[in-house]
Each structure stands twice: as C-alpha cells, then as structure tokens.
Amino acid sequence: MVLEQGAILNPTEVARAKNTGVMVADTLQMLKTRSTAGKSLLDIDQ
C-alpha cells in the first residue's frame, strides 16, 4: 500500500495502522528493557 501525500485512510487501513503501531511500540519497549550500554546484540537476541 503506497500512500500519497494528503491521502486519508479508510477505516480498515486505520485499524491495520493502529495494530501495526502497537506491535512496533511493544517491540521497542521490549528492546528498551533488554538493552544496556555494553550489551551485545547476541545477548539481546536471546
């Protein structure tokens, strides 16, 4: 799906975008809790 500038989402697209945003926020929160200075990506991945 490619959105043009100024395009308005229909209700189905809004719901999909909201679900995607929740998933991204959850992923970032999980990474934030697992990440510290000096920790390797391998440690975070486990």
N, CA and C atoms as an extended XYZ file, in Angstrom:
138
Properties=species:S:1:pos:R:3:atomname:S:1:resname:S:1:resid:I:1 pbc="F F F"
N         0.848       -1.172        0.000 N   MET     1
C         0.000        0.000        0.000 CA  MET     1
C         0.894        1.235        0.000 C   MET     1
N         0.766        2.071       -0.971 N   VAL     2
C         1.519        3.310       -1.072 CA  VAL     2
C         0.549        4.465       -0.884 C   VAL     2
N         0.872        5.311        0.087 N   LEU     3
C         0.007        6.458        0.358 CA  LEU     3
C         0.564        7.704       -0.299 C   LEU     3
N        -0.293        8.436       -0.941 N   GLU     4
C         0.097        9.716       -1.496 CA  GLU     4
C         0.001       10.757       -0.393 C   GLU     4
N         0.760       11.820       -0.541 N   GLN     5
C         0.710       12.887        0.452 CA  GLN     5
C        -0.708       13.427        0.549 C   GLN     5
N        -1.223       13.513        1.759 N   GLY     6
C        -2.566       14.019        1.978 CA  GLY     6
C        -3.645       12.958        1.854 C   GLY     6
N        -3.259       11.698        1.609 N   ALA     7
C        -4.250       10.634        1.471 CA  ALA     7
C        -4.891       10.349        2.831 C   ALA     7
N        -6.142       10.025        2.791 N   ILE     8
C        -6.884        9.698        4.012 CA  ILE     8
C        -7.115        8.196        4.029 C   ILE     8
N        -6.857        7.583        5.174 N   LEU     9
C        -7.039        6.145        5.308 CA  LEU     9
C        -8.504        5.806        5.518 C   LEU     9
N        -8.912        4.677        4.974 N   ASN    10
C       -10.269        4.204        5.240 CA  ASN    10
C       -10.253        3.479        6.588 C   ASN    10
N       -11.400        3.146        7.160 N   PRO    11
C       -11.444        2.528        8.493 CA  PRO    11
C       -10.629        1.230        8.605 C   PRO    11
N       -10.610        0.429        7.569 N   THR    12
C        -9.822       -0.814        7.604 CA  THR    12
C        -8.337       -0.498        7.694 C   THR    12
N        -7.887        0.478        6.929 N   GLU    13
C        -6.482        0.866        6.944 CA  GLU    13
C        -6.097        1.509        8.277 C   GLU    13
N        -7.001        2.257        8.865 N   VAL    14
C        -6.737        2.868       10.177 CA  VAL    14
C        -6.550        1.777       11.225 C   VAL    14
N        -7.405        0.775       11.216 N   ALA    15
C        -7.298       -0.330       12.176 CA  ALA    15
C        -5.976       -1.071       11.981 C   ALA    15
N        -5.610       -1.312       10.736 N   ARG    16
C        -4.351       -2.009       10.446 CA  ARG    16
C        -3.162       -1.171       10.908 C   ARG    16
N        -3.207        0.130       10.665 N   ALA    17
C        -2.125        1.018       11.089 CA  ALA    17
C        -2.020        1.062       12.611 C   ALA    17
N        -3.159        1.069       13.287 N   LYS    18
C        -3.165        1.082       14.757 CA  LYS    18
C        -2.538       -0.194       15.301 C   LYS    18
N        -2.915       -1.339       14.744 N   ASN    19
C        -2.349       -2.618       15.185 CA  ASN    19
C        -0.848       -2.669       14.940 C   ASN    19
N        -0.424       -2.154       13.807 N   THR    20
C         0.999       -2.118       13.494 CA  THR    20
C         1.734       -1.219       14.479 C   THR    20
N         1.166       -0.081       14.803 N   GLY    21
C         1.776        0.832       15.765 CA  GLY    21
C         1.927        0.205       17.140 C   GLY    21
N         0.931       -0.549       17.563 N   VAL    22
C         1.001       -1.237       18.859 CA  VAL    22
C         2.127       -2.269       18.839 C   VAL    22
N         2.239       -3.012       17.751 N   MET    23
C         3.283       -4.024       17.634 CA  MET    23
C         4.673       -3.377       17.669 C   MET    23
N         4.843       -2.280       16.967 N   VAL    24
C         6.132       -1.578       16.959 CA  VAL    24
C         6.442       -1.033       18.350 C   VAL    24
N         5.469       -0.445       19.006 N   ALA    25
C         5.679        0.093       20.351 CA  ALA    25
C         6.060       -1.012       21.334 C   ALA    25
N         5.399       -2.156       21.245 N   ASP    26
C         5.726       -3.289       22.125 CA  ASP    26
C         7.153       -3.775       21.883 C   ASP    26
N         7.543       -3.845       20.614 N   THR    27
C         8.899       -4.290       20.271 CA  THR    27
C         9.938       -3.320       20.809 C   THR    27
N         9.707       -2.028       20.624 N   LEU    28
C        10.650       -1.035       21.124 CA  LEU    28
C        10.741       -1.052       22.650 C   LEU    28
N         9.614       -1.247       23.320 N   GLN    29
C         9.620       -1.312       24.785 CA  GLN    29
C        10.410       -2.529       25.262 C   GLN    29
N        10.235       -3.670       24.590 N   MET    30
C        10.973       -4.877       24.956 CA  MET    30
C        12.471       -4.660       24.763 C   MET    30
N        12.853       -4.047       23.645 N   LEU    31
C        14.273       -3.779       23.401 CA  LEU    31
C        14.835       -2.802       24.422 C   LEU    31
N        14.048       -1.841       24.825 N   LYS    32
C        14.499       -0.873       25.821 CA  LYS    32
C        14.806       -1.555       27.151 C   LYS    32
N        13.964       -2.513       27.546 N   THR    33
C        14.191       -3.190       28.821 CA  THR    33
C        15.392       -4.145       28.759 C   THR    33
N        15.700       -4.653       27.577 N   ARG    34
C        16.813       -5.605       27.434 CA  ARG    34
C        18.138       -4.935       27.116 C   ARG    34
N        18.119       -3.690       26.702 N   SER    35
C        19.332       -3.019       26.242 CA  SER    35
C        19.988       -2.214       27.356 C   SER    35
N        21.286       -2.374       27.455 N   THR    36
C        22.094       -1.538       28.340 CA  THR    36
C        23.411       -1.273       27.639 C   THR    36
N        24.104       -0.257       28.076 N   ALA    37
C        25.399        0.074       27.478 CA  ALA    37
C        26.342       -1.114       27.625 C   ALA    37
N        26.991       -1.483       26.542 N   GLY    38
C        27.956       -2.570       26.566 CA  GLY    38
C        27.370       -3.945       26.307 C   GLY    38
N        26.057       -4.061       26.199 N   LYS    39
C        25.424       -5.354       25.944 CA  LYS    39
C        25.473       -5.651       24.451 C   LYS    39
N        25.827       -6.885       24.100 N   SER    40
C        25.935       -7.244       22.687 CA  SER    40
C        24.568       -7.569       22.100 C   SER    40
N        24.459       -7.474       20.800 N   LEU    41
C        23.218       -7.823       20.122 CA  LEU    41
C        22.866       -9.292       20.320 C   LEU    41
N        23.886      -10.134       20.441 N   LEU    42
C        23.646      -11.560       20.687 CA  LEU    42
C        22.959      -11.747       22.036 C   LEU    42
N        23.383      -11.005       23.054 N   ASP    43
C        22.729      -11.090       24.377 CA  ASP    43
C        21.286      -10.631       24.300 C   ASP    43
N        21.050       -9.542       23.566 N   ILE    44
C        19.685       -9.013       23.439 CA  ILE    44
C        18.786       -9.993       22.698 C   ILE    44
N        19.349      -10.670       21.706 N   ASP    45
C        18.587      -11.595       20.857 CA  ASP    45
C        18.121      -12.822       21.635 C   ASP    45
N        18.799      -13.160       22.704 N   GLN    46
C        18.443      -14.395       23.439 CA  GLN    46
C        17.371      -14.181       24.409 C   GLN    46
